Amino acid sequence: KDRGTNAIGTALVEGKPVSINGSEHYLELNGFLSCAAAPIYMPDGSITGVLDISTDKSTYHPHTIGLVKATVHSLEKQLFYASEKQYCVIAKLHPSCEGLGSMAEGLIGLSEEGLMLGADRAALTYLGLASIDIGNIKFHQIVDCHWNRVFDFAQTSQTPQELRTHTDKRLYFDFMLSKAYCR
């Protein structure tokens, strides 16, 4: 409010990674800075913080925003697994089978009834969903697969499953029971 455009505030307002360099800062006094920042999301879709890398503008490098994004993605995965005890089933997903297990896979945490309790931004992007859908939508409402079948996959299957979303998008899923889940 008092300092104008900066990467931290802009990332919070926009809800996505941003880079603000030199004279792009509103306050001339901050014109010597180069800043890259990204919000850090909790699995429930709320923002818990912002990661920012600020340097002198003379040391600006376009890869800094990529470093910020990769670090935030890693932090969000750690936050997801720290919340694992509330999930019954964890679904890993990616548009290609080879993407499962990679840094780019998405994560969804599901309740015993199939309600999406948590998700990372990669999963939301792949599924065409928004943070507001977390806690408000069941798995069978987004993917053409009955919940009992998903639960069976989580208990028995060791192979990824190719499933279609209700928008006819093909995605690969790897389902597993949460370590904290006891039935």
C-alpha positions in Angstrom: 0.0 0.0 0.0 2.8 2.4 0.9 5.5 1.2 -1.4 3.7 0.5 -4.7 4.5 -2.3 -7.2 6.9 -5.0 -5.9 7.2 -8.7 -6.6 5.9 -9.9 -3.2 2.8 -7.8 -3.2 2.1 -8.4 -6.9 2.5 -12.2 -6.5 0.0 -12.1 -3.6 -2.6 -10.0 -5.6 -2.2 -11.9 -8.8 -1.9 -15.3 -7.1 0.9 -16.4 -9.4 4.7 -16.0 -9.9 5.9 -12.5 -11.1 9.1 -10.7 -11.8 9.6 -7.0 -11.2 12.8 -5.5 -12.6 14.4 -2.1 -12.0 12.2 0.8 -13.1 9.1 -1.5 -13.1 9.0 -0.9 -9.3 6.6 1.9 -8.6 8.8 3.5 -5.9 11.9 5.0 -7.6 13.9 4.2 -4.5 13.4 0.5 -5.3 14.5 0.9 -8.9 17.9 -0.7 -8.1 16.2 -4.1 -7.4 15.3 -7.1 -9.5 12.8 -9.3 -7.7 11.1 -12.6 -8.5 8.3 -13.9 -6.2 5.7 -16.6 -6.1 2.9 -17.4 -3.7 3.1 -20.6 -1.7 -0.2 -22.5 -1.6 -1.4 -24.9 1.0 -3.2 -28.1 -0.2 -6.5 -26.5 0.7 -5.9 -23.7 -1.8 -5.1 -21.0 0.7 -1.9 -18.9 0.4 0.5 -19.5 3.3 3.4 -17.2 2.2 5.5 -15.9 -0.7 9.0 -16.9 -1.7 11.0 -13.9 -3.1 14.5 -13.6 -4.5 15.6 -10.0 -4.7 18.9 -8.8 -6.0 20.6 -5.8 -7.5 19.1 -5.2 -11.0 22.6 -5.4 -12.4 22.7 -9.1 -11.5 19.2 -9.8 -13.0 18.9 -13.2 -14.7 15.8 -14.5 -16.5 16.2 -17.9 -14.9 15.5 -16.5 -11.4 11.8 -16.8 -11.8 12.2 -20.4 -12.9 14.2 -21.1 -9.7 11.5 -19.5 -7.6 8.7 -21.5 -9.3 10.6 -24.8 -8.9 11.4 -24.1 -5.3 7.7 -23.2 -4.5 6.5 -26.3 -6.3 8.8 -28.4 -4.1 7.6 -26.6 -1.0 4.0 -27.2 -1.9 4.6 -30.9 -2.4 6.2 -31.0 1.1 3.1 -29.2 2.5 0.8 -31.7 0.7 2.6 -34.7 2.2 2.6 -33.0 5.6 -1.2 -33.0 5.4 -1.3 -36.7 4.3 -3.0 -37.9 7.5 -6.3 -36.2 6.5 -6.4 -38.1 3.1 -7.7 -41.6 2.4 -6.4 -41.8 -1.1 -3.6 -39.9 -2.8 -3.8 -39.6 -6.6 -0.7 -38.6 -8.6 -1.6 -37.4 -12.1 0.0 -36.2 -15.3 -0.9 -35.9 -19.0 1.7 -38.5 -19.8 2.5 -41.8 -18.1 6.2 -40.8 -18.1 5.4 -37.7 -16.1 4.2 -39.6 -13.1 6.9 -39.5 -10.5 8.4 -36.4 -12.0 8.6 -32.9 -10.6 5.7 -32.0 -12.9 3.1 -34.5 -11.6 0.1 -33.2 -9.8 -1.2 -34.4 -6.4 -4.8 -34.8 -5.1 -5.8 -35.9 -1.6 -9.2 -37.6 -1.4 -11.5 -38.4 1.5 -13.0 -41.9 2.0 -16.0 -40.6 0.1 -14.0 -39.3 -2.8 -14.1 -35.6 -1.8 -11.1 -33.6 -3.0 -9.6 -32.4 0.3 -6.3 -31.2 -1.1 -4.6 -30.5 -4.4 -1.5 -28.8 -5.7 -1.5 -26.3 -8.5 -0.3 -28.8 -11.1 -3.3 -31.1 -10.4 -5.7 -28.2 -10.6 -4.2 -27.1 -13.9 -4.3 -30.6 -15.4 -8.0 -31.0 -14.3 -9.1 -27.4 -15.3 -10.1 -26.7 -11.7 -9.6 -23.7 -9.3 -8.7 -23.5 -5.6 -12.4 -23.0 -4.8 -13.1 -26.5 -6.0 -11.0 -28.0 -3.2 -13.4 -29.3 -0.5 -16.4 -28.8 -2.8 -16.1 -31.5 -5.5 -15.9 -35.2 -5.6 -13.5 -37.2 -7.8 -16.3 -38.8 -9.9 -17.5 -35.3 -10.8 -14.3 -34.5 -12.6 -13.1 -37.9 -13.8 -15.1 -40.6 -15.6 -14.5 -43.3 -13.0 -16.6 -44.6 -10.2 -15.2 -44.0 -6.7 -15.3 -47.7 -5.8 -13.0 -48.5 -8.8 -10.6 -45.7 -7.7 -10.5 -47.1 -4.2 -9.8 -50.6 -5.6 -7.0 -49.2 -7.7 -5.5 -47.6 -4.6 -5.6 -50.9 -2.7 -4.4 -53.3 -5.4 -3.0 -51.7 -8.5 0.7 -51.0 -9.1 0.2 -49.7 -12.6 -0.9 -46.2 -13.7 -4.5 -45.8 -15.0 -5.4 -43.8 -18.0 -8.7 -42.0 -17.2 -10.7 -39.3 -19.0 -12.0 -36.2 -17.4 -15.5 -35.1 -18.0 -14.1 -32.6 -20.5 -12.7 -35.6 -22.4 -9.0 -34.9 -21.5 -6.9 -38.0 -21.0 -4.7 -38.1 -17.8 -2.7 -40.8 -16.2 -3.3 -41.5 -12.5 -1.4 -43.4 -9.9 -3.6 -44.1 -6.8 -2.4 -45.1 -3.4 -3.8 -45.4 0.1 -2.5 -42.7 2.4 0.1 -44.1 4.9 -2.1 -42.7 7.6 -5.3 -44.4 6.4 -6.5 -47.3 8.4 -9.6 -49.2 7.5 
